[in-house]
C-alpha cells in the first residue's frame, strides 16, 4: 500500500511540475526572437541545421552550443515554428528533472 501511495504522490508532483513549466508557454514574448529566427533558419536547410546558422545563407552562426538548438529545431519541425514549440523542450526537460531529483 505504501508503494502505491508513493506512486500517486509522484504522479501528482510530476503533473504539477508539468503544469508549472508549461504555463503561458504560448505567449509571444516568452522566447528570445534571435534564437527563434535561428531555429527557423535551421528548419530550412541541412547546412544551417548542422552549423546552427542564424541567417538563411548559413554565414552567421549562433554563439551557443548547437545541441539545444538542434532539439528546438526538431520540435519546430514537428509542431511548426512558434514560440511555444521552441520553448517546449525546455519545459519538458524541467518537468523531467523533477522525476530525476525524486
PASEBA-1860 file (N, C-alpha, C; in nm, 3 decimals):
! residues 102
1> XXXXXXXX> 0.082/-0.120/0.000/0.000/0.000/0.000/0.087/0.127/0.000 ~ 0.200/0.119/0.070/0.286/0.236/0.077/0.347/0.270/-0.060 ~ 0.383/0.168/-0.140/0.436/0.193/-0.275/0.333/0.260/-0.363 ~ 0.207/0.220/-0.349/0.102/0.282/-0.429/0.085/0.428/-0.390 ~ 0.098/0.458/-0.261/0.088/0.597/-0.215/0.203/0.680/-0.272 ~ 0.323/0.624/-0.278/0.436/0.696/-0.336/0.416/0.720/-0.485 ~ 0.360/0.623/-0.553/0.335/0.640/-0.696/0.234/0.750/-0.722 ~ 0.129/0.756/-0.644/0.027/0.861/-0.661/0.088/0.997/-0.629
9> XXXXXXXX> 0.167/1.004/-0.524/0.233/1.130/-0.488/0.329/1.174/-0.598 ~ 0.405/1.082/-0.650/0.499/1.115/-0.758/0.425/1.164/-0.882 ~ 0.317/1.098/-0.917/0.240/1.140/-1.034/0.184/1.280/-1.014 ~ 0.134/1.310/-0.895/0.080/1.443/-0.867/0.190/1.550/-0.872 ~ 0.307/1.517/-0.818/0.418/1.612/-0.822/0.464/1.635/-0.966 ~ 0.472/1.530/-1.044/0.513/1.544/-1.185/0.410/1.622/-1.265 ~ 0.283/1.599/-1.238/0.177/1.673/-1.306/0.184/1.822/-1.271 ~ 0.207/1.852/-1.143/0.222/1.992/-1.102/0.343/2.056/-1.168
17> XXXXXXXX> 0.454/1.983/-1.177/0.574/2.036/-1.242/0.550/2.061/-1.390 ~ 0.478/1.970/-1.455/0.449/1.988/-1.597/0.359/2.109/-1.620 ~ 0.259/2.127/-1.536/0.169/2.242/-1.550/0.245/2.372/-1.526 ~ 0.327/2.375/-1.421/0.401/2.497/-1.391/0.506/2.529/-1.497 ~ 0.567/2.430/-1.555/0.668/2.454/-1.659/0.606/2.495/-1.792 ~ 0.485/2.454/-1.820/0.423/2.487/-1.948/0.320/2.599/-1.937 ~ 0.304/2.659/-1.821/0.206/2.766/-1.803/0.246/2.889/-1.885 ~ 0.154/2.939/-1.964/0.174/3.057/-2.051/0.290/3.040/-2.148
25> XXXXXXXX> 0.312/2.920/-2.193/0.421/2.893/-2.287/0.390/2.952/-2.426 ~ 0.266/2.979/-2.454/0.224/3.025/-2.586/0.234/3.177/-2.602 ~ 0.276/3.250/-2.499/0.290/3.395/-2.513/0.403/3.427/-2.611 ~ 0.382/3.528/-2.692/0.481/3.563/-2.795/0.613/3.613/-2.738 ~ 0.610/3.674/-2.622/0.734/3.729/-2.567/0.810/3.628/-2.482 ~ 0.766/3.503/-2.482/0.831/3.402/-2.397/0.964/3.354/-2.456 ~ 0.980/3.359/-2.585/1.104/3.310/-2.649/1.188/3.428/-2.696 ~ 1.317/3.408/-2.697/1.408/3.507/-2.750/1.397/3.506/-2.902
33> XXXXXXXX> 1.364/3.618/-2.961/1.339/3.625/-3.105/1.465/3.593/-3.186 ~ 1.581/3.621/-3.132/1.707/3.592/-3.202/1.722/3.441/-3.222 ~ 1.700/3.364/-3.116/1.714/3.220/-3.126/1.597/3.157/-3.200 ~ 1.480/3.220/-3.193/1.366/3.173/-3.272/1.396/3.186/-3.421 ~ 1.459/3.296/-3.460/1.497/3.314/-3.601/1.603/3.212/-3.642 ~ 1.694/3.180/-3.550/1.795/3.078/-3.581/1.731/2.942/-3.600 ~ 1.634/2.908/-3.516/1.564/2.780/-3.530/1.487/2.777/-3.662 ~ 1.424/2.888/-3.698/1.352/2.894/-3.825/1.448/2.873/-3.942
41> XXXXXXXX> 1.565/2.935/-3.937/1.665/2.917/-4.042/1.714/2.773/-4.046 ~ 1.729/2.712/-3.930/1.778/2.574/-3.923/1.677/2.474/-3.976 ~ 1.548/2.508/-3.974/1.448/2.417/-4.031/1.448/2.420/-4.183 ~ 1.509/2.520/-4.242/1.503/2.536/-4.387/1.621/2.474/-4.462 ~ 1.730/2.442/-4.392/1.849/2.392/-4.461/1.927/2.298/-4.370 ~ 1.978/2.190/-4.428/2.062/2.096/-4.351/2.194/2.162/-4.312 ~ 2.248/2.247/-4.398/2.372/2.319/-4.366/2.349/2.409/-4.245 ~ 2.240/2.482/-4.246/2.209/2.569/-4.134/2.183/2.488/-4.008
49> XXXXXXXX> 2.121/2.371/-4.023/2.094/2.285/-3.908/2.224/2.238/-3.845 ~ 2.318/2.196/-3.927/2.443/2.142/-3.874/2.529/2.249/-3.807 ~ 2.535/2.368/-3.866/2.619/2.475/-3.813/2.545/2.573/-3.724 ~ 2.416/2.549/-3.697/2.334/2.639/-3.614/2.341/2.782/-3.665 ~ 2.315/2.798/-3.794/2.327/2.928/-3.858/2.203/3.012/-3.834 ~ 2.225/3.140/-3.816/2.117/3.235/-3.792/2.052/3.282/-3.921 ~ 2.132/3.312/-4.021/2.079/3.366/-4.145/2.054/3.254/-4.246 ~ 1.976/3.285/-4.345/1.936/3.183/-4.443/2.053/3.138/-4.532
57> XXXXXXXX> 2.156/3.221/-4.546/2.270/3.180/-4.629/2.369/3.093/-4.553 ~ 2.352/3.080/-4.422/2.439/2.993/-4.343/2.572/3.055/-4.308 ~ 2.580/3.188/-4.309/2.707/3.257/-4.283/2.725/3.290/-4.135 ~ 2.622/3.342/-4.072/2.630/3.385/-3.932/2.578/3.273/-3.843 ~ 2.662/3.227/-3.751/2.619/3.120/-3.661/2.588/3.176/-3.523 ~ 2.512/3.101/-3.447/2.471/3.142/-3.314/2.585/3.113/-3.216 ~ 2.594/3.194/-3.112/2.704/3.182/-3.017/2.679/3.081/-2.905 ~ 2.588/2.989/-2.924/2.556/2.887/-2.825/2.592/2.749/-2.880
65> XXXXXXXX> 2.613/2.652/-2.792/2.634/2.515/-2.841/2.510/2.467/-2.918 ~ 2.529/2.396/-3.027/2.417/2.367/-3.116/2.319/2.261/-3.066 ~ 2.352/2.182/-2.965/2.264/2.073/-2.924/2.126/2.122/-2.883 ~ 2.121/2.228/-2.805/1.991/2.282/-2.762/1.912/2.331/-2.882 ~ 1.979/2.397/-2.973/1.910/2.447/-3.093/1.867/2.332/-3.183 ~ 1.944/2.224/-3.187/1.903/2.107/-3.266/1.774/2.048/-3.210 ~ 1.766/2.037/-3.078/1.644/1.983/-3.015/1.526/2.075/-3.043 ~ 1.547/2.206/-3.031/1.440/2.301/-3.060/1.398/2.293/-3.206
73> XXXXXXXX> 1.493/2.273/-3.296/1.461/2.263/-3.438/1.379/2.138/-3.467 ~ 1.411/2.028/-3.402/1.333/1.905/-3.421/1.189/1.927/-3.375 ~ 1.170/1.992/-3.261/1.035/2.022/-3.214/0.966/2.120/-3.308 ~ 1.040/2.216/-3.364/0.981/2.311/-3.458/0.942/2.241/-3.588 ~ 1.018/2.141/-3.630/0.981/2.063/-3.749/0.853/1.985/-3.725 ~ 0.835/1.934/-3.604/0.717/1.854/-3.572/0.594/1.942/-3.554 ~ 0.606/2.050/-3.475/0.491/2.132/-3.438/0.481/2.264/-3.514 ~ 0.580/2.298/-3.594/0.581/2.426/-3.662/0.664/2.526/-3.584
81> XXXXXXXX> 0.706/2.632/-3.651/0.791/2.732/-3.586/0.702/2.832/-3.513 ~ 0.689/2.812/-3.384/0.614/2.901/-3.295/0.698/2.920/-3.169 ~ 0.665/3.023/-3.093/0.741/3.044/-2.969/0.721/2.928/-2.872 ~ 0.600/2.875/-2.865/0.575/2.766/-2.770/0.644/2.637/-2.811 ~ 0.658/2.613/-2.942/0.724/2.489/-2.984/0.874/2.495/-2.963 ~ 0.930/2.615/-2.955/1.072/2.630/-2.929/1.101/2.616/-2.779 ~ 1.008/2.659/-2.695/1.026/2.651/-2.550/0.985/2.515/-2.495 ~ 0.903/2.442/-2.567/0.850/2.314/-2.518/0.959/2.215/-2.474
89> XXXXXXXX> 1.070/2.198/-2.546/1.172/2.103/-2.498/1.227/2.140/-2.360 ~ 1.248/2.269/-2.334/1.298/2.309/-2.204/1.194/2.287/-2.095 ~ 1.067/2.310/-2.128/0.961/2.286/-2.029/0.950/2.138/-1.995 ~ 0.960/2.052/-2.096/0.955/1.908/-2.070/1.079/1.861/-1.994 ~ 1.193/1.919/-2.024/1.315/1.884/-1.950/1.306/1.929/-1.805 ~ 1.244/2.043/-1.782/1.225/2.089/-1.645/1.136/1.997/-1.565 ~ 1.028/1.950/-1.628/0.940/1.854/-1.560/1.010/1.720/-1.542 ~ 1.090/1.681/-1.639/1.165/1.555/-1.627/1.271/1.560/-1.520
97> XXXXXX> 1.327/1.677/-1.496/1.429/1.689/-1.392/1.369/1.670/-1.253 ~ 1.241/1.699/-1.238/1.174/1.673/-1.110/1.173/1.523/-1.083 ~ 1.147/1.445/-1.186/1.150/1.299/-1.169/1.291/1.250/-1.135 ~ 1.391/1.307/-1.201/1.529/1.266/-1.172/1.570/1.301/-1.029 ~ 1.523/1.413/-0.980/1.556/1.452/-0.843/1.478/1.371/-0.740 ~ 1.363/1.319/-0.779/1.283/1.237/-0.689/1.354/1.107/-0.664
END
